[in-house]
Amino acid sequence: MFKVQRIYDFEPMENDCAVFVDRLYPRGVNKEKFAHCLWLKDVCPSHELRRFYHENPQENYGEFVLRYQLELGNELPQKGLIMLKRLEKEHPQVILLTAVKDVRHSHIPVLLKALAAIVEFL
């Protein structure tokens, strides 16, 4: 099962499986906290797509979602998605960490949908 949490609220526990799924290092997060996370950039939107979205988030969100879905179909993101699915099998809960303020209007819902739809050949 995947759980989403902002990294600023994350308090690492010994058996947590936490994966940071943003492209940029989170401002103000110390390295000690971050050391408890796997940083998986391969499943994050590209720099170009991030810039496009942040130009006008309200207007660009629909197009952002479509473009991000296409990006997730590429080879590296697919490998990242498979890695996340494997972690889900190995751990009772995988915490997807993000620094975004508005999680509902970010890449996270698209990522969760892709993870729910992925068919594994493990």
Secondary structure by P-SEA (a helix, b strand, c coil): cbbbbcccccccccccbbbbccccccccccccccccccccccccccaaaaaaaaccccccaaaaaaaaaaaaacaaaaaaaaaaaaaaaaccbbbbccccccccccaaaaaaaaaaaccccc
